[in-house]
C-alpha cells in the first residue's frame, strides 16, 4: 500500500525538487499542502497532471491520513508548523535549519533569533543517514541537514574517526555553491547581473552551517575554517577541503573512505588521481569524494561534490522518509 505524504513549500526550489522525486516514488502518494494565503496553480500547463492540493492544517493532515509531512519552508515557518503537523499524527521531515542544532543557545548564536520550540529542538533526529541512521527510523521529527554540511561531514568525519589528520593544523573547507542554494525568493545578491561572470564569498567565519559540521564531525570550532562562495550556476556544491596528514600514501587515505562507506549506496569514492566535479553529481543523490596527497609534505586535499537540491536537500529528505517508513533506502533515488 502506498503511504500518503504532504509537502509544504512546494513552490521553492527544494520543495519542487522534492515533489519531482516523490511523484516517481513507488511507495508514496504526494499531496501539496497550501500554507500561503495567495492561491497559485501548481503548473502553468492547462492539462498537466499535478498532485492534489490540500489545506495545510491539522484537520486536513489528520483526515487525509498523511504519514509524513515535509516542511520545505523558512525556519520560522517550520517552527510554527511542526507542532501542528505532529499533533495531527504525521511525522515531519524539516528541510530548514530550525531543528538541527540541538540547543536553544546554539541556535540563537548562529541564527540570531530565539527558538520557539525548544522541546522539539531537543527531540529532533539529525537526518544524515550515513552517520545517524540508528535514530531516524523511529523519529517523529527529522532535521534534514544543510547542503554544505552534508558534503563536508561526509568528507571530514571518516578522517576524524580514523585520526588521519593533524588536528593542530586544522581543516580548511573552501565551499562553492550554485545560486539555488539561496532559495527562490529574489534578492539583489542573487540577481542575474550580480551573479553572472562573478564569484563571491559570504558569511565568512559566521556561516550558520558551521555548527552542523562541528556537531557531526566532532571537530572543535578552532580546528575548522569554512568559507562559502556563490558560483554563477543554478545548482551543485563543490568543497575543496585542505588538511595535513602523516599518511604514507593516497591509497592509505582512500582505504579509510572505502571501509567507512563500503555499504553506503549514495557515497562514491574516486580512484587515485581523480576527483569529482559538479556535473557528475547533478540531479543525483550521490556524494562523490576524491583525495589527493603529497606524502613529502603531508599536504592533502579531499574534494567532495553533491547536488545541493538533491543530496543536499530533497533527495536526502526522501532518503530519510524511506528509513522512517521502513522502505528500501534507495527507493525513488536510483
C-alpha positions as CSV (number, residue, x, y, z in Angstrom):
1,X,0.0,0.0,0.0
2,X,1.3,3.4,-0.9
3,X,1.6,5.8,2.0
4,X,0.3,9.4,1.8
5,X,2.8,12.3,2.3
6,X,2.5,16.0,2.1
7,X,4.8,18.8,1.0
8,X,4.7,22.4,2.4
9,X,6.7,24.9,0.4
10,X,6.4,23.1,-2.9
11,X,6.9,26.3,-4.8
12,X,10.5,26.7,-3.7
13,X,13.5,25.1,-5.3
14,X,13.9,22.4,-2.7
15,X,10.2,21.8,-2.4
16,X,9.8,21.5,-6.2
17,X,12.7,19.0,-6.4
18,X,11.1,17.1,-3.6
19,X,7.7,16.8,-5.4
20,X,9.5,15.7,-8.6
21,X,11.2,12.9,-6.7
22,X,8.1,11.8,-4.8
23,X,5.9,11.7,-7.9
24,X,8.1,8.9,-9.3
25,X,8.4,7.1,-6.0
26,X,6.5,3.7,-6.0
27,X,5.8,3.7,-2.2
28,X,4.0,7.0,-1.7
29,X,1.3,9.4,-2.9
30,X,2.1,13.0,-2.6
31,X,-0.2,16.0,-1.8
32,X,0.7,19.7,-2.0
33,X,-0.1,21.4,1.3
34,X,-1.2,25.1,0.8
35,X,0.2,27.3,3.5
36,X,0.3,30.7,1.8
37,X,-2.8,32.8,1.6
38,X,-2.5,33.5,-2.1
39,X,-3.8,30.8,-4.4
40,X,-1.4,29.8,-7.2
41,X,-1.6,27.0,-9.8
42,X,0.9,24.2,-9.3
43,X,1.6,24.3,-13.0
44,X,1.0,26.8,-15.8
45,X,0.2,23.9,-18.2
46,X,-3.5,23.5,-18.5
47,X,-3.6,19.8,-18.9
48,X,-0.8,19.0,-16.5
49,X,-1.4,16.1,-14.1
50,X,-0.3,17.6,-10.7
51,X,-0.7,16.2,-7.2
52,X,-3.8,17.2,-5.2
53,X,-3.7,20.3,-3.2
54,X,-4.9,20.3,0.4
55,X,-5.1,23.0,3.2
56,X,-2.1,23.0,5.5
57,X,-4.0,22.4,8.7
58,X,-4.2,19.8,11.5
59,X,-7.6,18.7,10.4
60,X,-6.5,18.3,6.7
61,X,-3.4,16.3,7.7
62,X,-5.4,14.1,10.1
63,X,-8.4,13.4,7.8
64,X,-6.2,12.6,4.8
65,X,-4.0,10.2,6.9
66,X,-0.7,11.8,5.9
67,X,2.1,9.7,7.3
68,X,4.9,12.2,6.6
69,X,4.8,16.0,6.1
70,X,7.8,17.6,4.5
71,X,8.5,21.2,5.5
72,X,10.4,23.0,2.7
73,X,9.9,26.3,4.5
74,X,11.9,29.1,6.2
75,X,13.0,28.4,9.8
76,X,10.2,30.5,11.4
77,X,7.5,28.7,9.4
78,X,8.9,25.3,10.2
79,X,8.8,26.2,13.9
80,X,5.2,27.3,13.6
81,X,4.0,24.3,11.6
82,X,6.0,21.3,13.0
83,X,4.0,21.1,16.3
84,X,0.7,21.2,14.4
85,X,1.7,18.5,12.0
86,X,2.9,16.3,14.8
87,X,-0.3,16.9,16.7
88,X,-2.2,15.8,13.7
89,X,-0.5,12.4,13.8
90,X,2.0,12.9,11.0
91,X,5.8,12.6,11.3
92,X,7.8,15.5,10.0
93,X,10.9,15.9,7.8
94,X,12.0,19.5,8.1
95,X,14.3,20.9,5.3
96,X,15.1,24.1,7.1
97,X,17.6,24.7,9.8
98,X,15.0,25.1,12.5
99,X,15.7,21.8,14.3
100,X,19.4,20.9,13.5
101,X,21.4,22.5,16.4
102,X,20.0,20.7,19.4
103,X,20.1,23.5,22.0
104,X,18.4,27.0,22.0
105,X,21.7,28.7,22.9
106,X,23.5,27.2,19.9
107,X,20.5,28.1,17.7
108,X,20.5,31.7,18.9
109,X,24.2,32.1,18.4
110,X,24.2,31.1,14.7
111,X,20.7,32.1,13.7
112,X,20.5,35.3,15.8
113,X,17.0,34.6,17.0
114,X,15.2,32.8,19.9
115,X,14.0,29.3,19.2
116,X,10.3,29.0,19.8
117,X,10.1,25.2,20.1
118,X,13.0,24.1,22.4
119,X,11.4,20.8,23.3
120,X,11.2,19.8,19.6
121,X,14.7,21.1,19.0
122,X,16.0,18.6,21.6
123,X,13.8,15.8,20.3
124,X,14.7,16.1,16.6
125,X,16.9,13.4,15.0
126,X,19.6,14.8,12.7
127,X,19.0,13.3,9.2
128,X,22.4,12.4,7.8
129,X,21.7,8.7,7.2
130,X,25.4,7.7,6.7
131,X,26.1,8.7,10.3
132,X,22.7,9.0,12.1
133,X,20.8,6.0,10.7
134,X,20.1,4.5,14.1
135,X,17.8,7.3,15.2
136,X,16.0,8.1,12.0
137,X,13.6,5.1,11.6
138,X,11.8,5.8,14.9
139,X,11.9,9.6,14.9
140,X,8.8,11.8,14.9
141,X,10.8,14.7,13.7
142,X,13.9,14.6,11.4
143,X,16.0,17.7,10.8
144,X,17.3,17.3,7.2
145,X,20.9,18.5,7.1
146,X,22.1,21.6,5.3
147,X,23.7,21.2,1.9
148,X,27.2,22.5,2.8
149,X,27.4,20.3,6.0
150,X,26.3,17.2,4.1
151,X,29.2,17.5,1.7
152,X,31.6,18.5,4.4
153,X,30.7,15.9,7.0
154,X,30.8,13.0,4.5
155,X,34.3,14.0,3.6
156,X,35.6,15.0,7.1
157,X,34.2,12.6,9.7
158,X,35.9,9.5,8.4
159,X,39.2,11.3,8.8
160,X,38.3,12.3,12.3
161,X,37.2,8.8,13.2
162,X,40.5,7.3,11.9
163,X,42.7,10.0,13.5
164,X,44.1,10.5,10.0
165,X,44.9,14.3,10.1
166,X,46.9,16.7,12.1
167,X,44.3,18.4,14.4
168,X,46.8,21.1,15.4
169,X,46.9,22.2,11.8
170,X,43.1,22.2,11.5
171,X,41.0,21.8,8.4
172,X,40.1,24.4,5.8
173,X,36.9,24.0,3.8
174,X,36.6,26.1,0.6
175,X,32.9,25.6,-0.4
176,X,31.2,26.8,-3.6
177,X,27.5,26.5,-4.3
178,X,25.1,27.2,-7.1
179,X,22.6,30.1,-6.7
180,X,19.6,27.8,-6.0
181,X,21.1,27.2,-2.5
182,X,20.0,30.8,-1.6
183,X,16.3,29.9,-2.2
184,X,13.8,31.2,-4.7
185,X,12.9,34.5,-3.0
186,X,14.6,37.2,-5.2
187,X,17.3,39.3,-3.7
188,X,19.9,41.8,-5.1
189,X,22.8,39.4,-4.3
190,X,21.2,36.5,-6.3
191,X,20.0,38.6,-9.2
192,X,21.4,37.8,-12.7
193,X,23.6,40.9,-13.0
194,X,25.2,40.3,-9.6
195,X,25.9,36.6,-10.1
196,X,26.8,36.1,-13.8
197,X,30.5,36.2,-14.5
198,X,31.2,36.6,-10.8
199,X,32.3,34.7,-7.8
200,X,31.7,36.0,-4.3
201,X,32.4,34.8,-0.7
202,X,29.8,35.4,2.0
203,X,29.2,34.8,5.7
204,X,32.9,34.4,6.3
205,X,33.6,32.7,9.7
206,X,29.9,33.1,10.6
207,X,28.0,30.8,8.3
208,X,25.1,29.1,10.1
209,X,26.0,25.7,8.6
210,X,29.3,25.7,10.5
211,X,27.9,24.2,13.8
212,X,26.3,21.3,11.9
213,X,29.8,20.3,10.7
214,X,31.2,20.6,14.3
215,X,28.3,18.6,15.7
216,X,28.6,15.7,13.3
217,X,32.3,15.6,12.6
218,X,33.5,16.0,16.1
219,X,35.7,19.0,15.3
220,X,36.3,21.9,17.6
221,X,35.4,25.3,16.2
222,X,39.1,26.4,16.3
223,X,40.0,23.4,14.1
224,X,37.7,24.3,11.3
225,X,37.8,27.2,8.8
226,X,34.9,27.4,6.4
227,X,34.1,29.9,3.6
228,X,31.0,29.7,1.4
229,X,31.2,31.1,-2.1
230,X,28.5,31.7,-4.7
231,X,29.0,30.2,-8.1
232,X,27.2,31.6,-11.2
233,X,25.5,28.3,-11.8
234,X,22.0,27.1,-10.9
235,X,22.8,24.0,-8.7
236,X,25.6,22.0,-7.3
237,X,28.2,22.2,-4.5
238,X,32.0,21.6,-4.7
239,X,34.0,21.6,-1.5
240,X,37.8,21.6,-1.6
241,X,39.0,20.6,1.9
242,X,42.6,21.0,2.9
243,X,44.4,19.2,5.8
244,X,47.7,17.8,7.0
245,X,48.3,14.1,7.5
246,X,51.0,11.6,8.3
247,X,49.5,9.1,5.9
248,X,52.2,7.5,3.7
249,X,50.1,7.3,0.5
250,X,46.9,8.4,-1.0
251,X,45.8,4.7,-1.0
252,X,46.0,4.8,2.8
253,X,43.6,7.7,2.9
254,X,41.3,6.2,0.3
255,X,41.2,2.9,2.3
256,X,39.6,4.9,5.2
257,X,36.8,6.1,3.0
258,X,36.3,2.7,1.2
259,X,36.0,1.0,4.6
260,X,33.6,3.6,6.1
261,X,31.3,3.7,3.0
262,X,31.5,0.2,1.8
263,X,27.8,-0.3,2.3
264,X,26.6,3.2,1.7
265,X,24.6,3.4,-1.6
266,X,25.0,7.2,-2.1
267,X,28.7,7.8,-1.4
268,X,31.1,7.1,-4.3
269,X,34.9,7.1,-3.8
270,X,37.2,8.0,-6.7
271,X,40.3,6.2,-7.9
272,X,43.8,7.8,-7.0
273,X,44.4,10.7,-9.3
274,X,40.8,11.5,-9.9
275,X,38.4,14.0,-8.1
276,X,34.7,14.7,-8.8
277,X,33.1,17.8,-10.3
278,X,29.6,19.2,-10.1
279,X,28.5,17.8,-13.5
280,X,28.9,14.2,-12.3
281,X,26.5,14.6,-9.3
282,X,24.0,17.0,-10.8
283,X,20.4,15.8,-10.3
284,X,21.6,12.8,-8.3
285,X,21.6,11.8,-4.6
286,X,25.3,10.9,-4.7
287,X,28.1,12.5,-2.7
288,X,31.3,11.9,-4.7
289,X,34.7,12.0,-2.9
290,X,38.3,12.1,-4.2
291,X,41.6,12.5,-2.4
292,X,45.0,13.9,-3.4
293,X,48.1,13.7,-1.2
294,X,51.7,14.9,-1.3
295,X,53.5,12.5,1.0
296,X,56.7,14.5,1.1
297,X,54.9,17.5,2.8
298,X,51.9,15.8,4.3
299,X,49.6,18.2,2.5
300,X,46.3,16.5,1.5
301,X,43.1,17.7,-0.3
302,X,39.7,15.9,-0.3
303,X,37.2,17.1,-2.9
304,X,33.5,16.5,-2.1
305,X,30.7,17.2,-4.6
306,X,26.9,17.0,-4.3
307,X,23.8,18.4,-5.9
308,X,22.6,21.0,-3.3
309,X,18.9,20.4,-4.2
310,X,19.1,16.6,-4.1
311,X,21.6,15.0,-1.7
312,X,21.8,18.5,-0.1
313,X,18.1,18.8,0.4
314,X,15.2,16.9,-1.3
315,X,16.9,13.7,-2.2
316,X,18.2,13.3,1.4
317,X,14.8,14.1,2.7
318,X,13.4,11.2,0.7
319,X,16.2,9.0,1.9
320,X,15.1,9.9,5.5
321,X,11.5,9.2,4.6
322,X,12.3,5.8,3.3
323,X,14.0,4.9,6.5
324,X,11.1,6.3,8.6
325,X,8.6,4.3,6.6
326,X,10.6,1.1,6.5
327,X,11.1,1.3,2.8
328,X,14.2,0.5,0.8
329,X,16.5,3.4,1.4
330,X,17.3,3.9,-2.3
331,X,13.7,3.8,-3.4
332,X,12.9,6.7,-5.8
333,X,16.5,7.8,-5.7
334,X,18.3,5.5,-8.1
